[in-house]
Amino acid sequence: MKEDITRADRDGVIVVTLNRPEKRNAMTIAMRETLFRAVDDLRDNDDLRVLMIRAEGPFFTAGIDVKEHYALYPPSRGMQEFRRDYRRNIHRFLDEMEAVEKPIVMAINGPCLGLGVEMAGAVDFRLASSDARFALPEVDMGIIAGSGGTSRIVRLCGVGWAKWLGMAGEAIDAQTALAAGLVQAVWSPDEFDDKAMGFCRRLAGKPIDAVGMAKLAIDLCRDLDRSGGRTLERIANTPLILDGNKRIADREAGGDKDQA
């Protein structure tokens, strides 16, 4: 029986694949739970260094499975109940991606809509095939992109592009997304999988403490003035440098002992 989402761990990289192409990889609750468990494992297991999210089929994702969502969470809920479910079922899912002190990469091979774009705002790196395109169609449903499609995309891309996507409901292609700062690299479809996996393997080979500290420091510096940012750099780098100096000293002491 085909699984709607699969996982394989190799070379320190968790590879989670959306595998529901017949539904344009619309994300069900079960699919989100698998992703959430992968984030938990990434956080808690030192042997796992990177999480890559990819997809099978021509679509990356059409977003949330709206039919399932409205069947389970009818719009007749009261406002307090709605806010509680919103936080627990979607916001927490994306907040933990943003908070985990290891890199999360999205390898976006085709159209990425709605919740897919919101998830892109929560991860660290967004790699796109030249076939990718991005859109937030929520405004056409009479709502806003409310799980990071507003708050995160405006921080990534600025007010103009956030309004283009979230207010006008316009789509952008991969090269436009690169110019807007939504993605960091665009590759042709024939080399995309190899390039994306190669990037993840390089990330997995980097010092884990430095990568985690860089993620925390960069996210914090975004909200600080220049003076506060430089102070944070000194605070964050001190234990890394001191630990590195100690490792160098230990190696040199061991080498002297061997020579003696």
C-alpha positions as CSV (number, residue, x, y, z in Angstrom):
1,M,0.0,0.0,0.0
2,K,1.4,3.4,-1.0
3,E,2.2,5.8,1.8
4,D,1.3,9.4,1.5
5,I,4.6,10.4,3.1
6,T,7.8,8.5,3.4
7,R,11.0,8.9,5.4
8,A,14.6,7.7,4.9
9,D,17.6,8.6,7.0
10,R,21.0,8.5,5.3
11,D,24.3,10.2,5.8
12,G,23.0,12.2,8.7
13,V,20.1,13.6,6.6
14,I,16.4,12.8,7.3
15,V,14.7,12.8,3.9
16,V,10.9,13.2,4.1
17,T,9.1,12.9,0.9
18,L,5.5,14.0,0.2
19,N,4.1,11.1,-1.8
20,R,0.5,12.0,-2.6
21,P,0.8,13.1,-6.2
22,E,-2.7,12.1,-7.1
23,K,-3.9,14.9,-4.7
24,R,-1.1,17.3,-5.6
25,N,0.6,16.4,-2.3
26,A,-2.1,18.2,-0.3
27,M,-1.0,17.8,3.3
28,T,-3.2,15.8,5.6
29,I,-2.9,15.8,9.4
30,A,-1.2,12.4,9.3
31,M,1.4,13.8,6.8
32,R,2.0,16.8,9.1
33,E,2.4,14.5,12.1
34,T,5.1,12.5,10.2
35,L,6.9,15.7,9.5
36,F,6.6,16.8,13.1
37,R,8.1,13.5,14.4
38,A,11.0,14.0,12.0
39,V,11.6,17.4,13.5
40,D,11.5,15.9,17.0
41,D,14.0,13.3,15.9
42,L,16.3,15.9,14.3
43,R,16.3,17.9,17.5
44,D,16.9,14.9,19.9
45,N,19.4,12.7,17.9
46,D,22.9,13.9,17.5
47,D,23.5,11.5,14.5
48,L,20.8,13.4,12.6
49,R,22.1,16.7,11.3
50,V,19.7,17.9,8.6
51,L,16.0,17.5,7.6
52,M,15.2,17.7,3.9
53,I,11.6,17.9,2.7
54,R,10.9,17.0,-0.9
55,A,8.0,15.7,-3.0
56,E,7.1,13.2,-5.7
57,G,5.2,14.2,-8.7
58,P,4.8,17.5,-10.6
59,F,3.5,19.4,-7.5
60,F,5.5,20.1,-4.4
61,T,2.2,20.7,-2.5
62,A,-1.1,22.3,-3.1
63,G,-1.2,23.2,0.6
64,I,-3.4,21.9,3.3
65,D,-6.0,19.2,2.6
66,V,-9.0,21.5,2.8
67,K,-11.6,18.8,2.5
68,E,-10.1,16.9,5.5
69,H,-9.6,20.0,7.5
70,Y,-13.2,21.3,7.3
71,A,-14.5,17.8,8.0
72,L,-12.6,17.6,11.2
73,Y,-12.7,21.3,12.2
74,P,-16.1,22.7,11.2
75,P,-16.3,26.5,10.8
76,S,-19.1,26.5,13.4
77,R,-16.5,26.5,16.2
78,G,-16.4,29.5,18.6
79,M,-13.6,32.0,18.3
80,Q,-11.7,30.7,21.4
81,E,-11.9,27.1,20.2
82,F,-10.8,28.1,16.7
83,R,-7.7,30.0,18.0
84,R,-6.8,27.0,20.2
85,D,-7.0,24.5,17.4
86,Y,-5.2,26.9,15.0
87,R,-2.2,27.1,17.4
88,R,-2.1,23.5,18.3
89,N,-2.5,22.0,14.8
90,I,-0.7,24.3,12.5
91,H,1.2,27.1,14.3
92,R,3.0,24.7,16.7
93,F,3.9,22.5,13.7
94,L,5.7,25.4,12.0
95,D,7.0,27.1,15.1
96,E,9.0,24.0,16.0
97,M,10.6,23.9,12.6
98,E,11.8,27.4,13.1
99,A,13.0,26.7,16.6
100,V,15.0,23.5,16.2
101,E,18.7,24.2,16.3
102,K,19.6,22.2,13.2
103,P,19.0,23.1,9.5
104,I,15.7,22.2,7.7
105,V,15.8,22.4,3.9
106,M,12.9,22.4,1.5
107,A,13.6,21.0,-2.0
108,I,10.7,22.4,-4.0
109,N,10.3,20.7,-7.4
110,G,7.1,22.2,-8.6
111,P,4.1,24.4,-7.6
112,C,4.2,25.2,-3.8
113,L,0.9,26.8,-2.6
114,G,-0.7,27.9,0.6
115,L,0.6,25.9,3.6
116,G,3.6,24.9,1.5
117,V,4.7,28.6,1.2
118,E,4.0,29.1,4.9
119,M,6.2,26.1,5.7
120,A,8.9,27.5,3.5
121,G,8.9,30.6,5.7
122,A,9.6,28.5,8.8
123,V,12.5,26.4,7.4
124,D,16.1,27.6,7.0
125,F,16.8,26.9,3.3
126,R,14.5,26.8,0.3
127,L,15.9,25.2,-2.9
128,A,13.8,25.4,-6.1
129,S,13.6,23.6,-9.4
130,S,13.1,26.0,-12.3
131,D,9.6,24.4,-12.5
132,A,8.6,25.7,-9.1
133,R,6.1,28.5,-8.6
134,F,4.7,30.0,-5.4
135,A,1.3,31.3,-4.4
136,L,-0.8,32.1,-1.4
137,P,-4.4,31.6,-2.7
138,E,-6.0,32.1,0.7
139,V,-7.1,35.7,-0.2
140,D,-9.4,34.2,-2.9
141,M,-11.1,32.2,-0.2
142,G,-11.8,35.4,1.7
143,I,-9.1,34.8,4.4
144,I,-5.5,35.7,4.8
145,A,-2.5,33.4,4.9
146,G,-2.5,33.1,8.7
147,S,0.1,30.4,9.5
148,G,3.2,32.4,8.6
149,G,2.2,33.4,5.1
150,T,1.8,36.9,6.4
151,S,4.2,37.2,9.4
152,R,7.1,35.2,8.0
153,I,6.9,36.0,4.4
154,V,7.0,39.8,5.0
155,R,10.2,39.3,7.0
156,L,11.8,37.1,4.3
157,C,10.7,39.1,1.2
158,G,9.6,42.6,2.4
159,V,6.3,44.3,2.3
160,G,6.0,44.6,-1.5
161,W,6.4,40.9,-2.2
162,A,4.3,39.9,0.8
163,K,1.4,42.0,-0.5
164,W,1.9,40.6,-4.1
165,L,1.5,37.1,-2.7
166,G,-0.8,37.5,0.2
167,M,-2.9,40.5,-0.7
168,A,-3.1,40.3,-4.5
169,G,-2.9,36.5,-4.6
170,E,-0.5,36.6,-7.5
171,A,1.9,33.7,-8.2
172,I,5.6,34.0,-8.7
173,D,8.0,31.7,-10.6
174,A,11.3,30.3,-9.3
175,Q,13.5,33.1,-10.7
176,T,11.2,35.7,-9.2
177,A,11.2,33.9,-5.9
178,L,15.0,33.9,-6.0
179,A,15.1,37.7,-6.7
180,A,12.5,38.2,-3.9
181,G,14.6,36.3,-1.3
182,L,12.1,33.5,-0.9
183,V,14.5,30.9,-2.3
184,Q,18.3,30.7,-2.2
185,A,19.0,28.6,-5.2
186,V,17.3,27.5,-8.5
187,W,18.5,24.5,-10.5
188,S,17.2,22.8,-13.6
189,P,14.9,19.8,-13.1
190,D,17.5,17.3,-14.5
191,E,20.1,18.3,-11.8
192,F,17.8,19.3,-9.0
193,D,17.7,16.2,-6.9
194,D,21.4,15.7,-7.0
195,K,22.1,19.4,-6.2
196,A,19.7,19.5,-3.3
197,M,21.0,16.3,-1.8
198,G,24.6,17.5,-2.2
199,F,23.7,20.7,-0.4
200,C,22.2,18.7,2.5
201,R,25.2,16.4,2.8
202,R,27.5,19.4,3.0
203,L,25.4,20.9,5.7
204,A,25.4,17.6,7.6
205,G,29.3,17.6,7.5
206,K,29.6,21.0,9.3
207,P,30.2,21.4,13.0
208,I,26.9,20.8,14.7
209,D,27.3,23.3,17.5
210,A,28.4,26.1,15.2
211,V,25.5,25.5,12.8
212,G,23.0,25.5,15.6
213,M,24.5,28.7,17.1
214,A,24.5,30.4,13.7
215,K,20.8,29.7,13.3
216,L,20.0,31.1,16.7
217,A,22.2,34.1,16.3
218,I,21.0,35.0,12.8
219,D,17.4,34.8,13.8
220,L,18.0,36.9,16.9
221,C,20.1,39.5,15.1
222,R,17.2,40.1,12.7
223,D,15.3,41.7,15.6
224,L,18.2,43.6,17.2
225,D,19.9,46.9,16.3
226,R,23.5,46.8,15.1
227,S,25.0,47.3,18.6
228,G,22.9,44.5,20.1
229,G,23.8,42.2,17.2
230,R,27.5,42.7,17.7
231,T,27.2,42.0,21.4
232,L,25.2,38.9,20.6
233,E,28.0,37.8,18.2
234,R,30.6,38.0,21.0
235,I,28.4,36.2,23.4
236,A,27.6,33.4,20.9
237,N,31.1,33.0,19.6
238,T,32.9,32.9,22.9
239,P,32.1,29.3,23.9
240,L,32.7,28.1,20.3
241,I,36.1,29.7,20.1
242,L,37.2,28.6,23.6
243,D,36.0,25.0,22.8
244,G,37.9,25.1,19.5
245,N,41.1,26.4,21.2
246,K,40.8,23.6,23.8
247,R,40.5,20.9,21.1
248,I,43.5,22.3,19.3
249,A,45.5,22.4,22.6
250,D,44.5,18.8,23.4
251,R,45.6,17.6,20.0
252,E,48.9,19.3,20.2
253,A,49.5,17.9,23.7
254,G,48.7,14.5,22.4
255,G,51.1,14.9,19.5
256,D,53.9,16.0,21.8
257,K,53.3,13.0,24.0
258,D,53.4,10.7,21.0
259,Q,56.7,12.2,19.9
260,A,58.2,11.8,23.3
